Amino acid sequence: MEFHVRASRPLPPLAIIEDALLAFDPASVVDLDLVQGLRVNAAIDAAQLVELLNGVGGHVLPDEVEQQPSVCCGGCSG
């Protein structure tokens, strides 16, 4: 799943978020975009992402996490 997080409060450093996401999903990808905010692509749902971000020092509300439409073509899984 891909998510954009537009937190109203400062987030922890990107490296801390990345370490937590990689521990949850070793294939996850995270970056910071000045327009879209924090972008996360991982095998995680929105509630788990909020919990993970808050667990590493964030203060993210559920409505600050926006799930993006899938861009999966299905080619990877057969």
BELPE-V479056 format. One record per residue. N is the residue number from 0. RES is the residue in one small letter. SS is DSSP state (H for helix, E for strand, - for the rest). PHI is phi in radians with two decimals (* if undefined). BURIAL is I if it has 16 or more other ideal C-beta (glycine too) atoms within 10 Angstrom, else O. Layout:
# BELPE-V479056
n,res,ss,phi,burial
N,RES,SS,PHI,BURIAL
N,RES,SS,PHI,BURIAL
This chain:
# BELPE-V479056
n,res,ss,phi,burial
0,m,-,*,I
1,e,E,-1.95,O
2,f,E,-2.32,I
3,h,E,-1.99,I
4,v,E,-2.02,I
5,r,-,-1.99,O
6,a,-,-1.30,O
7,s,-,-1.41,O
8,r,-,-2.09,O
9,p,-,-1.03,O
10,l,-,-1.62,I
11,p,-,-1.08,I
12,p,-,-0.96,O
13,l,H,-0.97,O
14,a,H,-1.08,O
15,i,H,-1.20,O
16,i,H,-1.10,I
17,e,H,-1.07,O
18,d,H,-1.05,O
19,a,H,-1.16,I
20,l,H,-1.16,I
21,l,H,-1.14,O
22,a,H,-1.20,O
23,f,H,-1.39,O
24,d,-,-2.48,I
25,p,-,-1.04,O
26,a,-,-1.70,O
27,s,-,-1.22,I
28,v,E,-2.33,O
29,v,E,-2.45,I
30,d,E,-2.64,O
31,l,E,-2.08,O
32,d,E,-2.01,O
33,l,-,-1.12,O
34,v,-,-1.62,O
35,q,-,-1.54,O
36,g,E,1.50,I
37,l,E,-1.28,I
38,r,E,-1.94,O
39,v,E,-2.22,I
40,n,E,-2.22,I
41,a,-,-2.81,I
42,a,-,-1.43,O
43,i,-,-2.66,I
44,d,-,-1.78,O
45,a,H,-1.06,I
46,a,H,-1.12,O
47,q,H,-1.15,O
48,l,H,-1.14,I
49,v,H,-1.02,I
50,e,H,-1.08,O
51,l,H,-1.11,I
52,l,H,-1.10,I
53,n,H,-1.23,O
54,g,H,-1.23,O
55,v,-,-1.85,O
56,g,-,1.88,O
57,g,-,-1.41,I
58,h,-,-2.32,O
59,v,-,-1.75,I
60,l,-,-1.63,O
61,p,H,-0.94,O
62,d,H,-1.36,O
63,e,H,-1.63,I
64,v,E,-1.93,I
65,e,E,-1.98,O
66,q,E,-1.30,O
67,q,-,-1.62,O
68,p,-,-1.08,O
69,s,-,-1.16,O
70,v,-,-1.97,O
71,c,-,-1.25,O
72,c,-,-1.61,O
73,g,-,1.50,O
74,g,-,-1.18,O
75,c,-,-1.29,O
76,s,-,-1.84,O
77,g,-,1.78,O
